[in-house]
Amino acid sequence: MTKYTLYFLKTIIRITLILFGIFLAFKLYHSWIDPVNVLEKKSILKKVIDKNSYISHDLHGKRVYTDVILDTGGAKNAHFTISLPEKIPANGLKCIFVASGLDTGRKSLDYIRDQSNYAVIAYEYPSLIRTLKNRSLILKVRQLREKILTVPQQWISIILWIEQQQWCKKEPISIVGFSFGSIFVPATYHLAQVENVQLGPGVIGYGGAGLLCLLKANLKLPKLIKSPVAWLTSILLRPIDPLVHAKYLQNSFLIINGLNDKMIPSKCRKKIQEIIPEPKKIINLKTEHMMPSNQALLDELIEITKDFFENQNVKTAETTALTNASEFLPNTVNQTPPKIPILLLKLYSIAGANWKLSC
């Protein structure tokens, strides 16, 4: 190799590193200042591009599965599968949006053996995300980041479309995120709040908070480069980090974790359980990470999730009953609460918020 060739190669490498540094600095600044704004994508009237229906089964009989491709506009095409029973009640079915590991969409429905009384919508990640275990993705950082950051907006777009369907009961749709899917739940609920989209109670299963912590535990790379790659990736993907969004959430949540889960370090597990605001229910099981091969654990998680939603429905019904009953109270009862000075309320709010953690 001649001296001039070597000089030329060094110059190319320097220019590449400088350009990459500029790109990284811009993305870091943008995502750090307003992570929610990074997730928002221009939406259009949602249009079904393709739909294919067929018959499948769960423990209770036939289910009608429909694979759908939905044009969401700025968030690109969203892929998902709808599972419905053959007979649908006149007032519709409670709808549950499910996102699990990289075995997604149609495959994830195979593990939900009891889908009775629910319409289940299973999300399919973009094809590039489904190849995350491939080390060559390091060369496609920009494309991968773009795909990952569209996921929360895709979820919201799908939910808005589902709400318009006749078979969907007229109540907020809940999101259930397990394993890889749990990472996107806080960001999606926060984005929904900003966009004034009402969601039902959520489930975060076998997940954690802090992308750096999660990446260090799961990246299959040589030790020499694992920490730098994990750090760089956590910065680029900060807009979907549960640590950024969890403290702002206003819904009720069920958080499930495995005490022997090596894929979700205890530090990450404890963090998500701490920073999700009340009301919340936390369940720690003496298990390792949930896997498709452990159907017994999957069945247990499904039952825990269904019990959580049923209890939430009872609480909602009780609240509604109490509200309606107030109309029949005697006129002699003073139903107007005593007025408290606004300044006192503000001071109380500030004092009560001191416990919150900051990112």
BATOR-423938 format. One record per residue: y negated, z, x of N, C-alpha, C, O in turn. Coordinates in pm, whole numbers, plus 50000, padded with zeros to 5 digits. Layout:
BATOR-423938
nnorth,nup,neast,canorth,caup,caeast,cnorth,cup,ceast,onorth,oup,oeast
Y,Z,X,Y,Z,X,Y,Z,X,Y,Z,X
...
END
This chain:
BATOR-423938
nnorth,nup,neast,canorth,caup,caeast,cnorth,cup,ceast,onorth,oup,oeast
50119,50000,50085,50000,50000,50000,49875,50000,50088,49861,50085,50176
49786,49905,50064,49666,49893,50146,49565,50003,50112,49576,50070,50009
49468,50019,50200,49365,50120,50180,49283,50092,50055,49246,50184,49982
49257,49964,50029,49176,49926,49912,49253,49950,49781,49195,49993,49681
49383,49922,49783,49465,49946,49664,49470,50094,49630,49458,50133,49514
49487,50177,49734,49491,50321,49714,49358,50372,49659,49354,50456,49569
49249,50320,49715,49115,50360,49666,49096,50319,49520,49039,50394,49440
49144,50200,49486,49132,50151,49349,49210,50241,49251,49159,50276,49144
49332,50279,49289,49414,50365,49203,49349,50502,49184,49350,50557,49074
49295,50557,49292,49228,50687,49282,49106,50680,49190,49079,50772,49114
49035,50569,49199,48917,50551,49114,48957,50545,48966,48892,50605,48881
49064,50470,48938,49114,50459,48800,49155,50596,48746,49124,50631,48632
49225,50674,48828,49269,50808,48788,49149,50898,48760,49148,50973,48662
49047,50891,48847,48927,50973,48827,48856,50937,48698,48815,51025,48622
48841,50807,48674,48773,50762,48551,48851,50807,48427,48793,50852,48328
48983,50794,48434,49067,50835,48322,49052,50983,48293,49039,51024,48177
49053,51064,48398,49038,51208,48381,48901,51245,48326,48889,51336,48244
48798,51175,48371,48663,51202,48321,48653,51168,48172,48599,51245,48093
48706,51050,48136,48702,51009,47995,48782,51106,47906,48740,51139,47796
48897,51149,47957,48977,51243,47881,48904,51376,47867,48910,51440,47762
48834,51418,47972,48756,51541,47968,48645,51534,47865,48620,51630,47793
48578,51417,47858,48471,51398,47759,48529,51403,47617,48473,51465,47528
48643,51335,47599,48710,51336,47468,48748,51478,47428,48725,51519,47314
48805,51553,47520,48848,51690,47492,48728,51778,47459,48734,51859,47366
48619,51764,47535,48500,51846,47511,48441,51819,47373,48399,51911,47303
48438,51691,47333,48384,51655,47203,48470,51713,47091,48418,51772,46996
48602,51697,47103,48692,51748,47000,48686,51900,46993,48689,51957,46884
48678,51964,47108,48670,52110,47112,48544,52159,47043,48549,52252,46962
48430,52098,47076,48303,52138,47015,48306,52119,46863,48265,52207,46788
48354,52003,46821,48357,51970,46678,48445,52067,46601,48405,52119,46497
48566,52092,46652,48661,52177,46581,48622,52324,46588,48656,52401,46499
48552,52364,46692,48513,52504,46707,48397,52539,46615,48392,52648,46558
48304,52446,46600,48187,52471,46517,48223,52478,46370,48178,52569,46301
48303,52385,46322,48336,52381,46179,48476,52323,46159,48491,52205,46131
48581,52407,46175,48718,52356,46164,48752,52301,46026,48830,52206,46016
48694,52357,45920,48723,52308,45785,48668,52167,45767,48732,52083,45705
48550,52142,45821,48490,52009,45811,48577,51903,45879,48582,51788,45835
48644,51942,45986,48734,51850,46056,48851,51811,45966,48901,51699,45973
48894,51904,45881,49010,51879,45794,48974,51797,45672,49060,51730,45615
48849,51800,45630,48808,51727,45509,48808,51577,45536,48751,51530,45635
48872,51503,45448,48878,51358,45458,48823,51297,45329,48843,51352,45221
48754,51186,45342,48700,51121,45223,48814,51081,45130,48909,51013,45170
48803,51124,45005,48909,51098,44909,48866,50991,44809,48747,50977,44779
48961,50918,44760,48935,50816,44658,49020,50848,44536,49094,50947,44536
49011,50768,44432,49098,50784,44317,49242,50761,44364,49277,50652,44409
49324,50865,44355,49457,50861,44412,49546,50761,44339,49554,50761,44216
49611,50676,44415,49687,50566,44358,49829,50565,44414,49849,50575,44535
49926,50553,44325,50066,50547,44365,50096,50407,44419,50080,50307,44348
50140,50401,44543,50173,50273,44606,50317,50234,44578,50349,50118,44552
50405,50335,44582,50548,50306,44562,50614,50429,44497,50575,50542,44524
50715,50403,44411,50786,50511,44343,50929,50466,44317,50953,50355,44272
51023,50557,44347,51164,50524,44330,51238,50646,44276,51238,50751,44340
51301,50634,44159,51370,50747,44095,51521,50730,44101,51573,50618,44100
51592,50844,44107,51738,50843,44111,51788,50982,44070,51709,51076,44061
51916,50995,44045,51975,51119,43996,52036,51198,44112,52103,51142,44199
52012,51331,44111,52077,51422,44204,52120,51546,44126,52114,51546,44003
52164,51651,44197,52214,51770,44128,52173,51896,44202,52156,51895,44324
52159,52007,44127,52154,52139,44187,52265,52220,44121,52352,52163,44054
52265,52352,44137,52373,52434,44082,52381,52428,43930,52486,52457,43873
52273,52391,43864,52268,52395,43717,52283,52259,43652,52280,52248,43529
52300,52155,43732,52322,52024,43671,52237,51914,43730,52194,51922,43845
52212,51812,43650,52142,51694,43699,51993,51721,43720,51929,51797,43646
51939,51657,43822,51796,51656,43848,51753,51512,43871,51827,51432,43927
51633,51480,43827,51578,51346,43850,51484,51355,43970,51381,51422,43965
51522,51287,44079,51439,51284,44199,51355,51156,44200,51404,51049,44163
51229,51169,44242,51142,51052,44254,51068,51056,44386,50989,51147,44412
51095,50958,44471,51021,50945,44598,50890,50873,44569,50889,50767,44507
50780,50932,44616,50647,50877,44587,50569,50856,44716,50574,50938,44807
50497,50745,44721,50398,50722,44827,50262,50715,44759,50239,50628,44674
50172,50806,44797,50042,50817,44731,49930,50782,44829,49922,50838,44938
49846,50688,44789,49729,50653,44870,49622,50758,44845,49567,50766,44735
49590,50839,44947,49493,50947,44931,49355,50912,44987,49264,50994,44984
49340,50791,45036,49210,50753,45093,49201,50793,45239,49277,50744,45323
49106,50882,45270,49082,50921,45409,49198,50991,45475,49212,50987,45597
49284,51056,45396,49401,51125,45452,49523,51033,45462,49633,51080,45491
49503,50904,45438,49610,50804,45450,49717,50823,45343,49698,50896,45246
49831,50756,45363,49939,50759,45264,50020,50888,45277,50063,50926,45386
50041,50955,45164,50118,51078,45161,50254,51051,45097,50262,50986,44993
50360,51099,45160,50497,51080,45112,50552,51212,45060,50536,51315,45126
50616,51211,44945,50676,51332,44891,50782,51295,44787,50787,51181,44740
50866,51393,44753,50971,51375,44653,50954,51478,44543,50936,51596,44570
50961,51431,44419,50950,51519,44301,51090,51542,44245,51167,51448,44228
51122,51668,44215,51250,51703,44154,51225,51765,44017,51158,51868,44006
51280,51701,43912,51262,51747,43775,51397,51760,43705,51489,51685,43736
51410,51855,43611,51533,51860,43531,51533,51746,43431,51431,51682,43408
51648,51719,43372,51658,51611,43274,51573,51640,43151,51509,51550,43096
51571,51766,43107,51494,51804,42990,51374,51889,43033,51390,51989,43104
51257,51849,42989,51133,51917,43027,51072,51985,42904,51057,51919,42801
51037,52114,42911,50974,52183,42797,50845,52114,42753,50780,52046,42833
50809,52133,42628,50690,52067,42572,50563,52108,42646,50471,52028,42661
50559,52234,42693,50438,52280,42765,50446,52256,42915,50358,52300,42989
50549,52185,42960,50561,52150,43101,50633,52254,43184,50677,52356,43131
50645,52227,43312,50715,52314,43406,50618,52371,43510,50520,52307,43545
50648,52492,43557,50571,52547,43668,50601,52462,43791,50717,52436,43822
50495,52419,43861,50511,52330,43976,50498,52407,44107,50405,52485,44126
50593,52383,44196,50594,52445,44328,50593,52336,44433,50678,52246,44432
50496,52344,44524,50486,52247,44634,50552,52310,44757,50515,52419,44799
50651,52241,44813,50731,52296,44922,50715,52213,45049,50723,52090,45048
50691,52283,45160,50687,52219,45292,50766,52307,45388,50735,52425,45404
50866,52250,45451,50952,52330,45539,50946,52278,45681,50839,52240,45730
51061,52276,45749,51065,52228,45886,51061,52076,45892,51018,52011,45797
51104,52021,46003,51095,51877,46021,51198,51800,45938,51186,51679,45920
51302,51872,45887,51390,51813,45786,51319,51828,45653,51329,51933,45589
51247,51726,45610,51154,51743,45499,51181,51648,45385,51276,51570,45387
51094,51657,45283,51104,51565,45171,51236,51577,45099,51276,51687,45060
51303,51467,45083,51430,51462,45011,51533,51556,45073,51609,51620,45000
51539,51565,45205,51639,51648,45271,51621,51796,45239,51719,51867,45218
51496,51842,45234,51472,51985,45210,51519,52026,45071,51555,52142,45050
51518,51934,44976,51563,51967,44840,51713,51999,44836,51758,52072,44748
51789,51944,44930,51932,51972,44935,51960,52120,44960,52064,52171,44919
51867,52188,45029,51887,52329,45062,51840,52422,44950,51871,52541,44953
51766,52368,44852,51721,52449,44738,51822,52426,44626,51803,52338,44542
51926,52505,44625,52039,52478,44534,52011,52523,44390,52078,52478,44297
51913,52613,44373,51878,52657,44238,51730,52623,44213,51640,52695,44256
51708,52513,44143,51571,52468,44114,51535,52487,43966,51435,52433,43919
51616,52563,43894,51600,52576,43749,51461,52628,43712,51403,52713,43780
51410,52574,43601,51282,52614,43542,51160,52577,43625,51049,52621,43595
51178,52496,43727,51067,52456,43813,51065,52305,43835,51169,52239,43836
50944,52253,43854,50928,52120,43911,50900,52142,44059,50803,52209,44094
50983,52086,44144,50970,52108,44289,50921,51981,44355,50979,51874,44338
50813,51994,44431,50755,51880,44503,50774,51905,44652,50716,51999,44706
50853,51824,44718,50886,51843,44859,50811,51741,44944,50821,51620,44923
50735,51792,45040,50648,51708,45123,50724,51648,45240,50811,51710,45300
50687,51524,45271,50744,51451,45385,50634,51432,45489,50533,51367,45462
50654,51489,45608,50554,51474,45714,50545,51329,45761,50644,51255,45752
50428,51288,45810,50418,51154,45870,50522,51136,45979,50557,51231,46049
50571,51014,45995,50683,50987,46086,50655,51033,46229,50747,51079,46297
50532,51022,46274,50499,51063,46411,50520,51214,46429,50568,51257,46534
50485,51293,46329,50503,51438,46337,50651,51474,46339,50691,51570,46404
50733,51398,46267,50875,51429,46259,50948,51406,46391,51064,51443,46405
50880,51344,46488,50941,51323,46620,50883,51419,46723,50880,51388,46842
50837,51535,46677,50770,51631,46767,50857,51674,46885,50805,51708,46991
50988,51673,46868,51077,51719,46974,51087,51618,47088,51146,51648,47192
51030,51500,47069,51034,51396,47171,50923,51420,47274,50805,51421,47239
50959,51438,47399,50860,51470,47504,50760,51358,47526,50650,51382,47575
50796,51236,47490,50706,51123,47511,50580,51134,47427,50484,51060,47449
50579,51227,47329,50461,51244,47244,50340,51292,47323,50227,51282,47275
50363,51345,47442,50252,51387,47527,50158,51269,47552,50038,51287,47573
50215,51148,47551,50135,51029,47575,50063,50981,47448,49984,50887,47452
50091,51047,47335,50029,51007,47208,49952,51124,47146,49957,51145,47025
49883,51199,47230,49815,51321,47186,49712,51290,47078,49705,51360,46977
49633,51186,47098,49526,51155,47003,49583,51119,46866,49536,51169,46763
49685,51031,46864,49744,50990,46736,49812,51108,46667,49803,51122,46545
49880,51193,46746,49949,51308,46689,49849,51406,46629,49872,51458,46520
49740,51431,46699,49637,51522,46648,49581,51471,46516,49562,51547,46421
49554,51341,46510,49500,51282,46388,49595,51301,46270,49552,51333,46159
49725,51279,46294,49824,51293,46187,49835,51438,46140,49839,51465,46020
49838,51531,46235,49853,51673,46200,49733,51723,46122,49749,51801,46028
49613,51680,46159,49492,51728,46092,49473,51668,45953,49388,51714,45877
49552,51565,45917,49543,51510,45781,49633,51583,45683,49621,51566,45562
49725,51666,45734,49824,51729,45647,49762,51816,45537,49798,51798,45421
49669,51909,45567,49611,51990,45458,49545,51908,45348,49560,51939,45230
49472,51803,45385,49407,51720,45283,49510,51641,45203,49493,51619,45083
49618,51598,45269,49726,51531,45196,49788,51624,45093,49815,51583,44980
49809,51750,45132,49868,51846,45038,49779,51862,44915,49827,51860,44802
49649,51877,44938,49556,51895,44826,49552,51770,44739,49547,51781,44616
49553,51654,44800,49551,51529,44724,49675,51515,44636,49666,51474,44521
49791,51550,44691,49915,51546,44614,49908,51643,44497,49945,51608,44384
49861,51763,44523,49853,51866,44418,49758,51822,44306,49788,51842,44188
49645,51762,44342,49552,51714,44239,49615,51604,44154,49589,51596,44034
49697,51521,44216,49766,51416,44141,49875,51477,44051,49890,51437,43936
49949,51574,44104,50055,51640,44027,49998,51708,43903,50058,51703,43796
49881,51771,43917,49819,51840,43804,49792,51748,43685,49783,51794,43572
49779,51620,43711,49748,51525,43604,49873,51474,43531,49863,51402,43432
49991,51513,43581,50115,51463,43521,50153,51548,43399,50133,51670,43398
50206,51483,43296,50238,51551,43172,50344,51660,43187,50344,51757,43112
50435,51644,43285,50543,51741,43302,50500,51866,43377,50579,51960,43391
50376,51869,43425,50327,51984,43501,50254,52082,43409,50160,52043,43339
50297,52206,43409,50233,52308,43326,50088,52328,43370,50057,52320,43489
50001,52352,43275,49858,52364,43303,49825,52500,43363,49763,52585,43299
49868,52519,43486,49836,52640,43561,49833,52603,43709,49892,52502,43748
49765,52683,43792,49752,52648,43935,49888,52631,44003,49982,52707,43978
49896,52531,44088,50020,52500,44161,50027,52586,44287,49928,52604,44358
50146,52640,44313,50167,52725,44430,50223,52644,44546,50294,52545,44527
50191,52689,44668,50243,52625,44790,50340,52721,44858,50308,52839,44879
50457,52669,44893,50557,52745,44967,50576,52677,45102,50621,52563,45109
50540,52746,45210,50554,52690,45344,50650,52772,45427,50627,52891,45450
50758,52711,45472,50856,52780,45557,50861,52714,45694,50846,52592,45706
50883,52796,45796,50900,52747,45933,50778,52664,45975,50665,52713,45969
50799,52539,46016,50687,52454,46059,50583,52438,45947,50463,52432,45973
50629,52432,45823,50538,52416,45710,50444,52534,45691,50335,52518,45636
50486,52653,45735,50403,52772,45717,50271,52764,45795,50172,52827,45759
50271,52686,45902,50151,52675,45986,50033,52619,45906,49919,52659,45928
50061,52527,45813,49955,52457,45741,49906,52531,45616,49805,52492,45558
49976,52637,45575,49942,52704,45449,49802,52767,45451,49724,52740,45360
49767,52850,45551,49632,52908,45551,49521,52804,45553,49422,52817,45481
49535,52700,45635,49433,52596,45644,49417,52524,45510,49305,52491,45470
49528,52499,45441,49523,52428,45313,49456,52512,45205,49374,52462,45129
49491,52640,45199,49428,52728,45099,49279,52744,45127,49199,52748,45033
49242,52754,45254,49099,52766,45289,49024,52639,45252,48915,52644,45196
49083,52524,45284,49022,52396,45250,49009,52381,45099,48909,52330,45049
49111,52425,45025,49108,52418,44878,48992,52502,44823,48925,52461,44729
48969,52618,44881,48858,52703,44838,48724,52633,44858,48636,52638,44772
48709,52567,44973,48586,52495,45003,48567,52378,44906,48454,52349,44866
48676,52313,44868,48669,52197,44779,48681,52236,44631,48690,52149,44544
48682,52366,44603,48690,52417,44465,48816,52370,44392,48812,52338,44273
48926,52367,44465,49056,52335,44407,49132,52466,44389,49152,52540,44486
49173,52496,44267,49241,52622,44239,49389,52610,44268,49456,52520,44217
49441,52702,44349,49583,52706,44382,49643,52837,44334,49573,52937,44318
49775,52837,44311,49844,52958,44270,49883,53042,44390,49847,53008,44502
49955,53153,44368,50001,53239,44478,50079,53158,44581,50148,53062,44546
50068,53196,44708,50132,53121,44815,50240,53199,44887,50246,53322,44879
50326,53126,44958,50434,53187,45035,50429,53135,45178,50424,53014,45201
50429,53228,45273,50433,53194,45416,50562,53253,45472,50573,53375,45487
50658,53167,45502,50788,53215,45546,50822,53175,45688,50813,53057,45724
50862,53271,45767,50905,53248,45905,50800,53172,45985,50829,53073,46052
50677,53222,45975,50565,53165,46049,50488,53273,46121,50528,53390,46120
50379,53234,46183,50296,53330,46257,50155,53277,46271,50123,53169,46223
50072,53353,46338,49933,53314,46361,49906,53309,46511,49953,53394,46587
49830,53209,46552,49800,53189,46693,49883,53075,46749,49997,53096,46792
49826,52955,46751,49901,52838,46797,49945,52852,46942,50054,52808,46978
49861,52912,47026,49897,52926,47167,50025,53008,47180,50115,52973,47257
50032,53117,47106,50150,53202,47106,50274,53125,47059,50381,53135,47119
50258,53049,46950,50370,52974,46893,50416,52862,46986,50535,52838,47002
50320,52794,47047,50353,52682,47135,50426,52728,47260,50522,52664,47304
50382,52839,47318,50448,52890,47438,50594,52926,47410,50679,52915,47497
50620,52970,47287,50756,53010,47252,50846,52890,47219,50968,52902,47225
50787,52775,47184,50867,52665,47130,50862,52536,47210,50949,52451,47190
50766,52518,47299,50760,52395,47378,50876,52391,47478,50897,52485,47554
50949,52281,47476,51061,52263,47569,51012,52183,47690,51039,52064,47703
50940,52253,47777,50882,52189,47895,50909,52275,48019,50936,52395,48006
50903,52216,48138,50917,52296,48260,50811,52406,48267,50698,52385,48223
50845,52521,48321,50754,52635,48326,50621,52602,48392,50517,52656,48355
50625,52512,48490,50505,52478,48565,50396,52419,48476,50277,52445,48498
50434,52341,48376,50334,52275,48291,50330,52330,48148,50243,52291,48070
50424,52418,48113,50430,52466,47974,50301,52535,47931,50247,52502,47825
50250,52629,48011,50129,52705,47973,50006,52615,47963,49932,52625,47865
49979,52526,48063,49863,52437,48050,49872,52345,47928,49772,52325,47858
49991,52291,47901,50008,52201,47786,49990,52280,47656,49927,52231,47562
50045,52401,47650,50031,52484,47531,49884,52518,47506,49838,52513,47392
49813,52552,47612,49670,52587,47599,49590,52467,47550,49508,52480,47458
49613,52351,47611,49540,52230,47574,49571,52190,47430,49480,52155,47354
49697,52196,47391,49736,52159,47255,49677,52254,47152,49633,52211,47045
49676,52384,47183,49620,52482,47090,49472,52459,47066,49421,52486,46957
49402,52411,47168,49259,52381,47153,49239,52258,47064,49156,52258,46974
49317,52153,47091,49303,52030,47014,49342,52048,46867,49287,51982,46779
49437,52138,46842,49485,52160,46705,49426,52285,46641,49476,52331,46539
49322,52340,46700,49262,52463,46647,49225,52454,46499,49236,52555,46430
49180,52339,46447,49143,52334,46305,49254,52369,46208,49226,52399,46092
49382,52368,46251,49489,52406,46158,49553,52539,46199,49652,52580,46139
49499,52606,46297,49555,52734,46343,49542,52839,46233,49430,52864,46187
49651,52902,46189,49642,53007,46087,49545,53118,46125,49485,53181,46037
49530,53142,46254,49439,53247,46301,49295,53219,46261,49216,53313,46243
49260,53093,46246,49123,53053,46211,49095,53074,46062,48984,53110,46024
49196,53050,45978,49173,53043,45833,49220,53165,45754,49167,53194,45647
49320,53237,45806,49388,53339,45725,49294,53444,45668,49311,53487,45554
49196,53488,45745,49109,53599,45702,49018,53561,45585,48959,53649,45523
49006,53431,45555,48918,53387,45446,48991,53369,45312,48927,53341,45211
49121,53386,45311,49199,53351,45193,49177,53450,45079,49158,53570,45101
49181,53397,44956,49150,53477,44838,49266,53483,44737,49252,53543,44630
49378,53423,44770,49494,53423,44680,49587,53539,44711,49567,53612,44808
49688,53553,44628,49796,53649,44653,49904,53578,44736,49936,53462,44710
49960,53649,44836,50058,53585,44925,50182,53671,44944,50176,53794,44947
50294,53601,44958,50419,53660,45003,50442,53614,45146,50440,53494,45174
50464,53709,45236,50486,53677,45378,50625,53727,45416,50654,53846,45407
50711,53634,45458,50849,53669,45495,50870,53634,45642,50833,53527,45688
50930,53727,45715,50962,53702,45856,51098,53758,45892,51152,53845,45823
51154,53706,46002,51279,53757,46056,51251,53844,46179,51182,53800,46271
51305,53965,46180,51277,54058,46291,51340,54011,46422,51295,54050,46530
51444,53928,46414,51511,53879,46535,51479,53732,46563,51554,53664,46632
51369,53686,46508,51329,53545,46520,51270,53518,46659,51161,53566,46690
51341,53443,46742,51293,53413,46876,51192,53298,46877,51119,53280,46975
51188,53220,46770,51093,53109,46763,50954,53156,46721,50854,53089,46748
50948,53271,46654,50819,53329,46614,50808,53465,46683,50860,53564,46630
50742,53473,46798,50730,53600,46871,50669,53710,46782,50591,53681,46692
50706,53834,46809,50659,53947,46728,50507,53954,46723,50450,53994,46622
50442,53916,46832,50295,53917,46835,50238,53822,46730,50144,53858,46659
50295,53702,46719,50248,53604,46619,50281,53651,46479,50201,53637,46387
50401,53708,46463,50447,53754,46332,50356,53866,46279,50311,53863,46165
50331,53963,46363,50248,54077,46322,50105,54033,46292,50040,54087,46202
50057,53936,46367,49918,53890,46348,49899,53827,46210,49800,53858,46142
49991,53740,46168,49975,53676,46036,49986,53780,45926,49918,53769,45824
50072,53881,45944,50087,53985,45843,49963,54074,45834,49932,54126,45727
49894,54090,45946,49776,54176,45949,49653,54108,45890,49578,54169,45814
49631,53981,45925,49501,53920,45893,49495,53855,45755,49386,53827,45705
49612,53830,45692,49608,53782,45553,49553,53896,45467,49609,54005,45468
49445,53872,45393,49387,53980,45311,49477,54018,45194,49569,53944,45158
49450,54135,45137,49518,54176,45014,49470,54088,44899,49359,54035,44906
49550,54069,44793,49684,54124,44773,49791,54043,44846,49787,53920,44849
49885,54114,44905,49993,54047,44977,50119,54134,44972,50112,54256,44958
50233,54068,44983,50361,54137,44991,50430,54092,45119,50445,53972,45142
50472,54186,45202,50533,54155,45330,50679,54198,45329,50711,54312,45296
50767,54106,45366,50910,54135,45373,50960,54093,45511,50947,53977,45550
51018,54188,45585,51078,54160,45715,51230,54175,45703,51280,54283,45672
51301,54065,45727,51447,54066,45717,51509,54075,45856,51451,54027,45954
51624,54135,45866,51694,54146,45995,51772,54018,46021,51895,54017,46021
51697,53912,46045,51759,53781,46067,51691,53710,46184,51585,53751,46230
51755,53605,46230,51693,53514,46326,51613,53411,46247,51595,53427,46127
51566,53305,46313,51487,53203,46245,51574,53131,46142,51692,53105,46165
51514,53099,46029,51587,53027,45924,51628,52889,45974,51549,52817,46036
51752,52852,45946,51806,52724,45988,51881,52658,45873,51939,52729,45790
51883,52525,45865,51958,52456,45759,52105,52495,45756,52168,52492,45650
52161,52532,45870,52303,52567,45877,52334,52703,45812,52449,52732,45781
52231,52786,45793,52249,52919,45735,52211,52915,45587,52104,52964,45549
52298,52857,45504,52268,52840,45363,52257,52974,45290,52181,52986,45194
52332,53073,45335,52326,53205,45271,52185,53263,45282,52134,53319,45185
52124,53250,45399,51987,53298,45417,51889,53217,45332,51797,53273,45272
51909,53086,45327,51821,53001,45247,51829,53041,45099,51726,53046,45031
51948,53069,45051,51964,53112,44912,51891,53244,44887,51828,53262,44782
51898,53335,44984,51830,53464,44970,51678,53445,44967,51608,53510,44889
51628,53356,45053,51484,53330,45058,51434,53268,44928,51325,53298,44881
51517,53180,44870,51480,53117,44742,51471,53223,44632,51378,53220,44551
51568,53316,44629,51565,53422,44528,51445,53513,44546,51381,53552,44448
51413,53548,44671,51296,53632,44699,51168,53562,44652,51080,53624,44592
51160,53432,44680,51042,53354,44641,51028,53347,44489,50919,53364,44435
51139,53321,44420,51135,53311,44274,51097,53445,44211,51022,53449,44114
51150,53555,44266,51114,53688,44215,50965,53713,44231,50900,53771,44144
50911,53670,44345,50767,53687,44371,50685,53614,44266,50590,53670,44212
50720,53489,44238,50644,53411,44140,50659,53469,43999,50563,53471,43922
50778,53515,43966,50798,53573,43833,50716,53701,43816,50660,53725,43709
50709,53783,43921,50627,53905,43915,50479,53871,43905,50403,53941,43837
50438,53763,43972,50299,53720,43962,50266,53677,43819,50157,53704,43769
50361,53609,43754,50341,53566,43615,50328,53686,43522,50248,53685,43429
50409,53792,43548,50401,53914,43467,50265,53979,43481,50205,54021,43383
50216,53988,43606,50085,54049,43631,49975,53970,43560,49883,54028,43503
49985,53837,43565,49885,53753,43499,49888,53775,43348,49783,53783,43284
50009,53785,43291,50023,53807,43147,49966,53943,43108,49902,53956,43003
49989,54046,43192,49937,54180,43163,49784,54181,43166,49720,54242,43081
49726,54111,43266,49581,54102,43277,49521,54034,43155,49420,54078,43101
49587,53924,43111,49540,53850,42994,49547,53938,42869,49456,53937,42787
49657,54016,42856,49674,54103,42740,49566,54210,42737,49512,54241,42631
49535,54268,42853,49431,54370,42860,49295,54313,42824,49215,54377,42756
49269,54191,42871,49143,54126,42842,49128,54100,42693,49021,54125,42636
49234,54051,42629,49229,54023,42486,49220,54151,42404,49154,54154,42300
49285,54258,42451,49285,54384,42378,49146,54446,42373,49115,54521,42281
49061,54415,42471,48926,54474,42475,48843,54432,42355,48745,54499,42321
48882,54323,42290,48806,54277,42173,48821,54373,42055,48738,54375,41964
48930,54454,42057,48958,54542,41944,48918,54687,41971,48950,54775,41891
48848,54712,42082,48803,54848,42110,48695,54890,42011,48617,54806,41967
48689,55022,41974,48586,55070,41882,48447,55043,41937,48427,55043,42059
48352,55022,41848,48215,54994,41889,48151,55111,41960,48054,55094,42034
48206,55234,41938,48146,55352,41999,48174,55360,42148,48110,55437,42220
48272,55280,42194,48306,55283,42337,48207,55198,42414,48183,55082,42380
48151,55256,42516,48056,55183,42600,48134,55099,42701,48188,55153,42797
48140,54968,42679,48218,54879,42766,48135,54824,42881,48189,54751,42964
48009,54856,42889,47924,54804,42995,47925,54901,43112,47886,55017,43095
47967,54859,43229,47972,54950,43343,47832,54990,43386,47737,54914,43367
47817,55110,43443,47685,55154,43489,47631,55060,43593,47706,55009,43676
47502,55037,43591,47438,54947,43686,47425,55016,43821,47384,55131,43830
47460,54941,43925,47448,54992,44062,47348,54904,44135,47355,54782,44125
47256,54964,44207,47157,54883,44280,47225,54780,44369,47326,54808,44434
47170,54660,44370,47229,54550,44448,47238,54586,44596,47335,54551,44663
47136,54657,44648,47136,54694,44789,47256,54782,44821,47319,54767,44926
47288,54877,44729,47402,54965,44750,47533,54887,44753,47622,54916,44833
47544,54788,44664,47663,54703,44663,47678,54627,44794,47788,54615,44847
47568,54575,44847,47572,54500,44973,47617,54592,45088,47698,54553,45171
47561,54714,45091,47597,54808,45197,47746,54843,45189,47814,54854,45291
47796,54859,45065,47937,54890,45046,48024,54774,45094,48128,54797,45156
47984,54650,45065,48060,54532,45106,48066,54520,45257,48170,54489,45314
47951,54546,45322,47946,54536,45468,48036,54642,45532,48107,54614,45628
48031,54765,45477,48113,54873,45530,48261,54841,45514,48341,54868,45604
48299,54784,45399,48439,54755,45372,48491,54638,45451,48613,54621,45462
48403,54556,45506,48447,54437,45580,48462,54461,45729,48501,54371,45802
48432,54583,45776,48433,54610,45919,48572,54597,45981,48584,54575,46102
48679,54612,45898,48814,54606,45951,48857,54467,45989,48953,54450,46065
48788,54365,45937,48834,54226,45954,48828,54184,46102,48736,54219,46175
48929,54109,46141,48935,54059,46278,48858,53928,46289,48852,53852,46192
48802,53902,46401,48731,53776,46422,48809,53694,46522,48874,53746,46613
48800,53558,46502,48874,53470,46594,48797,53454,46723,48841,53384,46814
END
